[in-house]
Amino acid sequence: MASKCAVIGMTKVWAKELGPKGVRVNAVAPGFVDTDMTRGLPQQVKDEVVKRTPLRRMGRPEEIAHAYLFLASDEAFFVNGAVLSVDGGLTL
């Protein structure tokens, strides 16, 4: 948790400092994603996470990639200092 807080803090500080130079700084905060790492978790743990996630499933790697693609696109040109939660609503 401390490392996530550090990333959020750095994102906001760098966005403020680098924004005047035309550099946008944003972060993506993924939730539980179906990867090799999470497949190794006990089924009971995965079931509990899915139960607490409003979309009732784990994310897919390509869904996280789409968030990065959005932030890198011209559609997000005015987005700066944001932390985009891509977690199916888990952190609500």
Stockholm file with secondary structure:
# STOCKHOLM 1.0

chainA/1-92         MASKCAVIGMTKVWAKELGPKGVRVNAVAPGFVDTDMTRGLPQQVKDEVVKRTPLRRMGRPEEIAHAYLFLASDEAFFVNGAVLSVDGGLTL
#=GR chainA/1-92 SS CHHHHHHHHHHHHHHHHHGGGTCCCCEEEECCBCSHHHHTSCHHHHHHHHHHSTTCSCBCHHHHHHHHHHHHSGGGTTCCSCEEEESTTTTC
#=GC SS_cons        CHHHHHHHHHHHHHHHHHGGGTCCCCEEEECCBCSHHHHTSCHHHHHHHHHHSTTCSCBCHHHHHHHHHHHHSGGGTTCCSCEEEESTTTTC
//
